[in-house]
């Protein structure tokens, strides 16, 4: 690959990574003020339908654009690229219309099986976003296939900013004008199609030129619609499945948690509020995943480059660095959040309800981060079998066990099955991956060091929080302000203990330290300290 072209690829990957990071943070953070404004039941109404939106945006943002970019990149000239994009648009249009009419006609049936027929208008509202999915996915995929990541990055940010602004406005007017929760939910979910329209405007020129104008004569043979549709289902479907793993688990929750709680004996209104409490875990897991995967993702271009240049030793080193950094950050985030959960729950959501369920749910970060990292490596190796089997096994675990666990253990049961499902997914992927990739987790006693260090960090943070609570007294400690102070202190103590322990135990190689923020400064500071004592 020429150096200039490689620089363009790396620069594009960086732009897209930064925009994705900002979009993910926005997507996680807005749900905290939303819950505070509309309460547990209002949050339940929104979160019940959110997975339908999440699946649609995964199709439009990750799964299908990545597949279309591959199709475009395969074509030898500009005319073939535009024609393959046109065919992809036609296939996706057919798929999206089937989904759109399915959601519109089946809204009441879906809502009834979620245990709440009042959700039907919200399902109808979110269905409209699927109309714009082909335009968005094809536009993004076309430009990504030409290694131009700017349009995708801009459309991604526009979509999130517009959507979040409309949701917060809907919550504000709901409180101000006294709307019921279902009216608020309908307006909040209307943000999905409205945001899709705004982000689609980025691809207006592309669409008018390549999708809607008369088609030019082909210069090379193109795959038939039949073959292309088959590839969409198998290859594109796999990419969508991988990208939507966590959201699919949430969709299972939408159909089972509320109904399971009612079967347990809870009144419907109490069950709705409890589901809203359970859903507090989702933005926390999202934020944890952003932290856990953001820095390891910076190694992806180097991983791709090593593979392209057929450098197996370098590929293994980059893979090891990626897995180690992702695992360490996800473990630290998981243990830290579990230790600080009472304070975080009080600070962000105003109560201690569901603290145990949230503590269990948070463990999802660990397995979800590992799944994300391993799927990135397996995709680069074109190893899809282990991924597909793992995802199917994990989803089957969730579908089969969730309702039963909710009936017996309430929202604690739902949290447990989510963690168990992700653990099954990762275990199957790990066992099905090449031997070199399996060994990455087991080399040099890394896992033992990390577990010991995380345990020490968690104990120190919990003891510190108990000590502060004892000093200020239980009444003051139960206020949101003091919960915030204790959380900040706990985070600082946790970071200091983890970093000091990682240096002392030699947890990371120099390559791995350089991936982390301020890692270079830390290496220099440790080197100076050694020189001073020698």
Secondary structure as UniProt FT lines:
FT   HELIX           3..58
FT   HELIX           59..63
FT   HELIX           64..74
FT   HELIX           78..113
FT   TURN            114..115
FT   HELIX           117..119
FT   HELIX           120..127
FT   HELIX           129..145
FT   TURN            146..147
FT   HELIX           150..177
FT   HELIX           181..200
FT   HELIX           201..203
FT   HELIX           204..206
FT   HELIX           207..211
FT   HELIX           225..231
FT   HELIX           232..236
FT   HELIX           237..243
FT   HELIX           245..264
FT   HELIX           268..278
FT   HELIX           280..294
FT   HELIX           296..299
FT   HELIX           300..308
FT   TURN            309..310
FT   HELIX           312..349
FT   TURN            353..354
FT   HELIX           355..362
FT   HELIX           364..380
FT   TURN            381..382
FT   HELIX           385..432
FT   HELIX           435..439
FT   TURN            440..442
FT   HELIX           443..445
FT   HELIX           446..472
FT   HELIX           474..477
FT   HELIX           480..504
FT   TURN            505..506
FT   HELIX           510..515
FT   TURN            517..518
FT   HELIX           519..533
//
